[in-house]
Amino acid sequence: MTSQVVVLGSGYAGAGAVKQFEDANDGTAELTWISEHDYHLVLHESHRVIRDTSVAPKITIPVDEIKSSETTFRQDRVTGVDVEERTVHCEDGDPVDYDYLLVALGSQTAFYGIEGLAEHAHTLKSLDDAQEIHRDVAAAASDATRSDPAQVVVGGAGLSGIQSAGEVAAYRDEHRAPIDVTLVEGLDEVFPGNDPELQGALRKRLEEAGVDIMCGEFVSMVDEDTIYVGGGEDEDPVELDYDVFLWTGGITGQDELEDAEIDKDDRSNRVYADQDFQTSDERVFAIGDTALIEQGPEEFAPPTAQAAWQAAEVAGENLLRAAKGQSLRTWTHDDKGTLISIGDKAVAHGVDVLPIDTFGGIGAETLKKFVAARWIADVSSIGRAIDAWSDM
């Protein structure tokens, strides 16, 4: 009897695993792919839409360009997984049964219980999010003046926050718009926990782009008009007025998995997975931001696009191996370096094939474009990658 394999999610992990499974499948299993969206979003380039919404078609790839005709695609929102019945429940259609399941639903933004944050801040987890931020930045700028500029605040100076602040600054410069851009980070430096040389290079380019940086105090509360930063028993918080507030300060697991009977981290609701991507249920695999993929004692793979791409190559094959009753491959994340854009500029660090540790300029900008284009070519076509090149 043919095994039924189901993949949930159309992000890097889901799309990549579908491609790899299809390449390896010899008719042993049938694949059903379920996603809320009928396209794959090149999420690590979604910040480009904040500046220019015409980029959107370049970074959204229809699933029909990705999957083979043998794969069944269903556009629906997953609402739950019953591991005992081996069933996926969806919002609009009938449940889907599986023999083996790959959960790649991504993550949602973490708000850490900060009062008012979820109610008043934008997030950047989808194409709709990016387009809404663009509209609100444009509207705020149209109502502002040189003497009273629009205040755009980005919370969290990780990868997404840095790139988003850079795009708002680029929008301001291209449109000569009256906008002040502020990047707020609770820890002591931008891109916290990373190499000081890289942090310094990013700070320099953010400042050159006209982004004000506040580090060392956490957002403590948000209301309709004001972001409160720091404060405590003996001091008042700093008050930042804002017109647009984008929060990028962390991730947590999706609500769809809250009741699934597989082992999850209590704090983040992300699913624990071994290096072969199996969860506590041997028929359920997890990958991408959904998962905490073991890399050693108390070590997990980073929640990055790069890690998801790498992992998908093995996870897709392991789904077929499981269906065949074969031993599973293990995966170890290989950090190939970091590429971060600030508007049209970029910083590269730790690129493993190059002798220079940290650099910017045309080399970093071209490398950033190349990586995005290569992914698009891998999941779709060289023609689509070429078409997207100028907007990356």
N, C-alpha and C positions, 0 to 999 in steps of 0.2 A: 504494500500500500504506500502511495506517495505521501511523504511527510509534508505537513503544512507549516511553513515558516512565515512569521509576521514581523515586520519592522515598523516601529513607531517613530515618526519624526522625519522631517526633510531638511534638517540642518547639515552641517559638515559630516557629523558622525553617521546620520541616517542615510544621506545620499551616497556617501563614500562606501558604506557597507553594502548598500543595494548594488552598486556597480561591481564590487568585489565578489559578492555572492553570485551575481549573474555570470561573471566571467568564469567562476569555478563550477557552477552547477551543470551536472551532466544528466539532468532529468530526475535526479533522486528526490527533489523537493519542489513544491510549488510555493511561490513567494507572493504575499500580499503586503502592500506598502500603504500605511495609513498616515495621513498628515492633515492638519487643519488647513494648510495652504497647498495649492496645486502648483507651487513653485519652490525652488531652493533659493534662499537669500544668501548672498555672499556677505555674511554679517560683519566681517571685519572691515568691510568697505562701506557699511551703511552710514557711517558718519558723513560721507561725501554728500548724501542727500540733504543734510542740514544746510549746506551751502547752495546746492543746486538740485532741484527735484528732477531735472531731466536725466540725471544719472540713474534713476530708479530702474528703467528697463535694462540697463547694462549689467546690473547686479542681481537681477531676478531671472532665474533660469527655469522655464516650465518643466514639470516632471516628465512630460512626454519626450523631452530632449535627453533625459537622463536614463530612464528605464527602458528595458526591452519590451517588445510586444507581449512576451510571455508573462511578465509581471503584472499582477492586478493592482491598480491604484484606487484607493478610496479616499476622497476628500471628506473628512469628518473630524470632529474634535474628540479625542479620547477622554473619557470621564473616569475610567477605573480599570484595574486589572485584577482578575480573580485567578490566583495561581492554583487554587485547589481544583477549580473547574476548567482551568487552562482556557480562559476566555477574556477577550478585550471588550470592554463596554464603550460605546460611543454615544454622542449626543443625539444624532439624528437617525442612525440606522440600526439594524440588528447587531447583536454581539458577533464577534469574530472569534472562532475557535483557533487554537494553535497547538502544534506539537513543540515548537521552539519559538521563542520570542526574543527580539532585541529591542530594548527600550532605549531610545535616543531622543527623548522629548526636550532636551535642553534644560534650561534653568529659568528662573524668574529673579527679578531684582530683590535683594534683601533690604529691609527697612529698619531692622534692629529695634523695633519698638519705639523709634523716635517720634514723638508727638507731632502730628501734622504732616509728616514727611510723605507718606503714601497718598494723602489727599491732595497735596499741592505741588508735587514734583513730577516732571516728566521722567520717563525711563527710555532707554534705547535698546529694545529687545526685538524690534520688528520694523518692517518697512513703514507701516502706519505710524509708528512712534517717530521715526526720522522725519516723515513728511509733516507731522503735526508740530514738531519742534521748529522746522523751517517756517511754517505759517505763523507761529507765534513770535519767532524772532523778527520776521518781516513786519508783522503788525506792530510790535513794540517799537521797532525802528521808525515806522511811519508816523507814530504818535510822539516821537521824541524830538529834541532840538539839540544843537551843539551845547547850549548852556544847561540842558537837562537831558542827558543821554539816557537811552534805555540801558537797564542793568540786567545783564545775562550772567547767571552764576552756574557753574558746573561743580557738583559735589563729587569728590573722589578723583584722585590723580593717578589712577591706574591707566591701563592702555586705552580703554574706552573714553575715560574722562579727558585725558591729554589730547587725543585725536579730535574729540568733539569740540573742545575749547579752541583748538586750532582751526576747525572749520568755521566756527562762529566768527573768529577774528578775520578769516579770509573773506567771509561774506561781508563783514563790515568794510573791509578795504576795497573790495570789488565794487560795492554799491555806495561807497563813501557815506556810509550810514552812521548816525550818532549812537554808537553802542560802546559800553564799557563791558569787558569780559573779565570775570574773576573765577579762578580755579581754587577750590577749597579742599584741603587734605588734612585729615585728623592726625596722621603721623608726621614725622619730622621732615620729610622730603618728598618731592614728586617721585612717582614710580617706586613706592616704598619696598624695601627688602631686596632691591637690586643693586648692581654694581655702582659705586659712587661716581665713576667716570661717566657711565651712562646717565645717571641722574643729573650730573652737572651739564651734560650736553643737551638734555631735554629742557632743563630749566633755562639755559641760555637761549634756545630757540623759541621757547614760549615767551620769554621776556622780549625778544626781538620782534615777535609777532604782536606785542602789545597786550599780552595777557597778564593780569595781576595775579600773583600767587600768594595764598595764605596757607601756611603749613603749621602743624603743631597743636591745633585745637579742633575738636570734633563738633559737628553740627548737633545741637542739643534740642532744638525745637524749630518748627516752621509754622507760620500762619499765612494768611492770604497775601500779606505784603512784605513780610520780614522773615529772614533766616537768622536764627540765633546761634552763634558759634561760641563754644567754650562756656565759661561761667561756672560758678560753684558756690559753696557756702560763703566764701569771703570776697567774691568778685562778681561783677555783672557780666553777662555775655556781650560779645561784640554783636551789634545789630547790622545786618546787611539788608537794605531794601532791594527788592528784585522785581523785575517784570517777567522774566522767564528763568525757571530753575530746572536744571537737568541733574538727576541723581544717578550716579554710576558706581555707588560705593560698595558693591558686593553682590554675591549670588546666593540663592537658596534653591532647593529642589522644587519640582512642580507639584501642585496640589493633587493632580490626577493620581499620584502614587502614594498619597498619604495613607490610604487604607490597604494598600497591597501588602500581603504578608511575606515580605522579603526584608532582610536586614538593612536598616537605614541609619544614618547618623541622626541622633536625636535632635541636635541643634539645627542642622541645615536641611534635613529631610532628603539628602542625597543618598543614593543606593550604594552600598558596599559591593565591590566587584573584585574578583581575583585577577591575576595577570592574564588569564585566559578569557576574562570578561564574564565568567559565570558568577551569578549571585548566590545567595543562600538557597535558592531553588535552582536545581541543575538544569531546568528547562528554560530559565529566564536569564538572559544576558543583558548587560547594561554598559553604556559607552557614552563618551562626550560629557557635557556639563551635568547630565543626569547622575553621573556615577562618580564615586570615589574609587578609582582604580588603583589597587595596591601596587606599589613599586618597591617595597621593602618594609621593615618594621616602622610603623607610624609614618610612612611616606606614601604619598599618592601623586598620580599624574596631575599636572597643572590643567586648569579648565581653559585651555587655549584652542584656537582653531588648528594650530600646528599639531598639537597632541591628538585632536580628534581625527585629523587627516591620517596620521600615522596609524592610530588604533583601528580605524575603519578597515584598513587593508587586511588586518588579521581577524577582526571580528566577523567580517563577511565570510571569510573562509571557514572560521570556526562554526558558524551556523550550519554550513553544509557538512562539516566533519561530525558535528553532533548528530545530525540527521542520519549519517551513515554509521554511527556508532564508533567512529574513529577517535583517537587521542587528539586533544586540543593543543594548539600552539599557544605559547605565552608571548607576551609583548612587553617590551621595556621602552619607555619614552627616551628618545634621542633628541636632546635640545640642539637644534640647528641654528640657533641665534634669534635675535629679536629685531624686528623692523617696526618703527613707529613713525607715523606721519604727523606733521604740524602744518596744516594747510598744504601748500605745494612742496614744502620741504620735508625731509625725512632724516631719521637717525638710525643707523644700523649698529648692532653690537653682537659680538660673539659668533659671527657667521663662520661656520667651521671650516670652510674652504679658503678663507682669506687670512692673510698674516696680520692685518690691522684689526685691533680689538673693537674700537669705537670710531665711527666716522659718519659724516654727513655728505652734503653736496650731491652732485649728479649721480655718483655711484650708489648712494643709499636710496635716492629717489627711483632710479632705474631698477634696482633690486626689489624694492617694494612693489613696483608695478609688475615686475616679472613673476613674483610669487603669486599675486592675485590672478594674473593672466594664466599662469600654468594650471592653477586649480580649475579655472573656468574651462580651459581646454580639456582637462582630465575628465570632468563630469559632463561636458557638453561637446564643444567643438573648437578647433583652432580659429575658425572664422568668427565665432562669438568672442573669443579671447582677444583677437585683433581689434574687433569693434569696440571692446571695452577699454582697451589700453590707455587711450588719452584721458579717460576719466578716473583712472585709478590713482 
